[in-house]
Amino acid sequence: QVQLVESGGGLVEPGGSLRLSCVASGSISDKAMGWYRQAPGNQREFVAEINSGGITRYGDFVKGRFIISLDNAKKTVHLQMSGLNSGDTAVYFCNARFVFLYDWGQGTQVTVSS
């Protein structure tokens, strides 16, 4: 099992940017690392994922605004978010996935508001 700790959330104005980070303890060499988010009253929603080969995929709503990256040496996955709007307000969860098995972090709150 992989332990995951997120950071970087906070309050940002519409149009602003944030960079989320997630540090893993334990081996992630065979795992894909990613982010989901969950807004109040909504289901958890896929945001982005990167595998050990650097292949990325994104949720349809991202539309080029977010970039996921992985520092294998530091076992850290980043999510650079720009062009944020109120619809991006949610708790963002980091995950490590092996096939259909997920480990989750505790989440970090992102609030987009003026």
C-alpha positions as CSV (number, residue, x, y, z in Angstrom):
1,Q,0.0,0.0,0.0
2,V,1.2,3.5,-0.9
3,Q,0.8,6.4,1.5
4,L,0.0,9.7,-0.3
5,V,0.1,13.3,1.0
6,E,-1.2,16.2,-1.0
7,S,-0.4,19.8,-0.7
8,G,-0.8,23.1,-2.6
9,G,-4.5,23.7,-2.3
10,G,-6.0,27.0,-1.3
11,L,-8.1,30.0,-2.3
12,V,-7.5,31.5,-5.8
13,E,-9.4,34.0,-7.8
14,P,-11.1,33.1,-11.1
15,G,-8.5,32.9,-13.9
16,G,-5.8,32.1,-11.4
17,S,-3.4,29.2,-11.1
18,L,-2.5,26.6,-8.5
19,R,0.0,23.8,-8.4
20,L,-0.9,20.7,-6.4
21,S,1.7,18.2,-5.3
22,C,1.4,14.7,-4.0
23,V,4.3,12.8,-2.3
24,A,4.2,9.1,-2.2
25,S,5.8,6.7,0.3
26,G,6.3,3.2,-0.9
27,S,7.0,2.0,-4.4
28,I,5.2,3.6,-7.3
29,S,7.2,2.1,-10.1
30,D,4.4,-0.1,-11.2
31,K,1.6,2.4,-10.6
32,A,-0.1,5.2,-12.5
33,M,-0.4,8.4,-10.5
34,G,-3.4,10.7,-10.8
35,W,-5.9,13.1,-9.5
36,Y,-9.6,13.1,-8.9
37,R,-11.8,15.8,-7.4
38,Q,-15.1,15.9,-5.6
39,A,-17.3,18.9,-5.1
40,P,-20.0,19.0,-2.5
41,G,-23.0,16.9,-3.5
42,N,-21.1,15.5,-6.5
43,Q,-19.5,12.2,-7.3
44,R,-15.7,11.9,-7.4
45,E,-14.5,12.9,-10.8
46,F,-11.4,12.0,-12.8
47,V,-9.0,14.8,-13.4
48,A,-5.8,13.5,-14.8
49,E,-3.4,10.5,-14.7
50,I,0.2,9.8,-15.7
51,N,1.9,6.4,-15.9
52,S,5.4,5.4,-15.3
53,G,6.1,5.8,-19.0
54,G,5.0,9.4,-18.9
55,I,1.8,8.8,-20.8
56,T,-1.0,11.2,-19.7
57,R,-4.7,11.4,-19.9
58,Y,-7.2,14.1,-18.7
59,G,-10.8,14.5,-18.0
60,D,-12.8,16.1,-20.7
61,F,-13.5,19.2,-18.7
62,V,-9.8,20.0,-18.4
63,K,-9.6,21.4,-22.0
64,G,-5.8,22.0,-21.9
65,R,-5.9,24.0,-18.6
66,F,-4.1,21.4,-16.4
67,I,-0.8,19.7,-16.7
68,I,0.1,16.6,-14.8
69,S,3.8,15.6,-14.3
70,L,5.7,13.0,-12.3
71,D,9.1,13.3,-10.6
72,N,10.0,9.6,-10.2
73,A,13.1,10.3,-8.2
74,K,11.1,12.3,-5.6
75,K,8.0,10.1,-6.0
76,T,6.0,13.2,-6.4
77,V,3.1,14.0,-8.8
78,H,2.2,17.5,-9.6
79,L,-0.9,19.0,-11.1
80,Q,-0.4,22.5,-12.5
81,M,-3.8,24.2,-12.9
82,S,-4.5,27.4,-14.7
83,G,-7.5,29.2,-16.0
84,L,-9.4,28.2,-12.9
85,N,-13.1,28.9,-12.5
86,S,-15.7,28.4,-9.8
87,G,-16.5,25.0,-11.3
88,D,-13.1,23.8,-10.3
89,T,-13.9,24.3,-6.6
90,A,-13.5,20.9,-5.0
91,V,-11.4,18.6,-2.8
92,Y,-8.7,17.2,-5.0
93,F,-7.5,13.7,-4.2
94,C,-4.2,12.1,-5.3
95,N,-4.2,8.4,-6.1
96,A,-1.8,5.6,-7.0
97,R,-3.4,3.0,-9.3
98,F,-2.4,-0.5,-10.0
99,V,-4.8,-1.9,-12.5
100,F,-8.1,-1.5,-10.7
101,L,-6.6,-1.0,-7.2
102,Y,-6.4,2.5,-5.8
103,D,-4.6,4.1,-2.9
104,W,-5.8,7.5,-2.0
105,G,-4.6,10.6,-0.2
106,Q,-6.6,12.7,2.2
107,G,-7.3,15.4,-0.3
108,T,-6.6,19.1,-0.5
109,Q,-9.2,21.8,-0.9
110,V,-9.2,24.1,-3.9
111,T,-11.6,27.1,-3.8
112,V,-12.0,29.4,-6.7
113,S,-13.7,32.6,-5.7
114,S,-13.3,36.4,-5.9
